[in-house]
Amino acid sequence: MNTGKYALNGNQFDIGGCRYVFKKRKKATVNKPPEYLIQLTPKFRYVSSLFPAGEEGLYVFDFNSQKYILKKNQNEVEIDKETI
């Protein structure tokens, strides 16, 4: 997944030719938080659960065995690789 800042339109944002959508589970569990991320186009794909990381709008997720930090603001999404 590419890192950077992307415009947020409702619950969707685009990276290159891919559209990503924030979704909410009907029922969250201990191991599955309420929010998750899907890739809608060009081909549907479940991406990852979005694990809260402290402050509001800050999440950690896993994509292709790489951990990322996602910061969701009102009009923008920022994605960075998690460094340990």
C-alpha positions as CSV (number, residue, x, y, z in Angstrom):
1,M,0.0,0.0,0.0
2,N,1.3,3.5,-0.9
3,T,1.9,5.9,2.0
4,G,1.0,9.5,2.0
5,K,-2.0,11.9,2.4
6,Y,-5.2,11.3,0.5
7,A,-8.5,13.2,0.2
8,L,-11.4,11.6,2.1
9,N,-14.8,11.7,0.4
10,G,-17.4,10.6,2.9
11,N,-16.0,7.1,3.9
12,Q,-13.9,6.6,0.7
13,F,-10.5,7.6,-0.5
14,D,-8.4,6.8,-3.6
15,I,-4.8,5.7,-4.0
16,G,-3.7,5.4,-7.6
17,G,-6.4,3.4,-9.4
18,C,-7.8,1.8,-6.2
19,R,-10.7,3.0,-4.1
20,Y,-10.8,2.2,-0.4
21,V,-13.8,2.3,1.8
22,F,-14.2,2.4,5.6
23,K,-16.8,0.0,6.8
24,K,-18.4,-0.9,10.2
25,R,-19.2,-4.3,11.5
26,K,-22.7,-5.0,12.7
27,K,-21.2,-6.7,15.8
28,A,-17.7,-6.1,17.0
29,T,-15.9,-8.8,19.0
30,V,-12.9,-8.9,21.3
31,N,-10.6,-9.8,18.3
32,K,-12.4,-7.8,15.6
33,P,-12.8,-4.0,16.2
34,P,-15.9,-2.3,14.8
35,E,-14.2,-0.6,11.8
36,Y,-12.4,-2.3,8.9
37,L,-11.1,-1.3,5.5
38,I,-12.0,-2.8,2.1
39,Q,-10.7,-2.1,-1.4
40,L,-13.7,-1.5,-3.7
41,T,-12.0,-1.0,-7.1
42,P,-10.6,-2.2,-9.4
43,K,-11.4,-5.5,-7.6
44,F,-13.2,-6.1,-4.3
45,R,-10.8,-7.1,-1.5
46,Y,-10.9,-7.2,2.2
47,V,-7.9,-5.2,3.5
48,S,-7.8,-5.3,7.3
49,S,-9.5,-4.6,10.6
50,L,-8.7,-1.1,11.9
51,F,-7.4,-1.4,15.4
52,P,-7.7,1.8,17.5
53,A,-4.3,3.2,18.4
54,G,-5.0,5.7,21.2
55,E,-6.4,9.0,20.0
56,E,-9.6,9.4,18.0
57,G,-9.2,8.6,14.3
58,L,-5.8,6.9,14.7
59,Y,-5.6,3.2,13.7
60,V,-3.1,0.4,13.0
61,F,-3.7,-2.1,10.3
62,D,-1.9,-4.9,8.5
63,F,-1.7,-5.2,4.7
64,N,0.5,-7.8,2.9
65,S,2.4,-8.6,6.2
66,Q,3.3,-4.9,6.7
67,K,1.9,-2.9,9.5
68,Y,0.6,0.6,8.8
69,I,-0.7,3.6,10.8
70,L,-3.8,5.3,9.4
71,K,-4.9,8.7,10.6
72,K,-8.4,9.6,9.6
73,N,-9.4,13.3,9.7
74,Q,-12.6,15.0,8.5
75,N,-11.3,15.6,4.9
76,E,-8.1,13.6,4.7
77,V,-6.5,10.1,5.4
78,E,-2.8,9.8,6.1
79,I,-1.1,6.4,5.9
80,D,2.4,5.6,7.1
81,K,4.4,2.4,7.6
82,E,4.7,1.5,11.2
83,T,8.3,1.6,12.4
84,I,9.4,-0.3,15.5
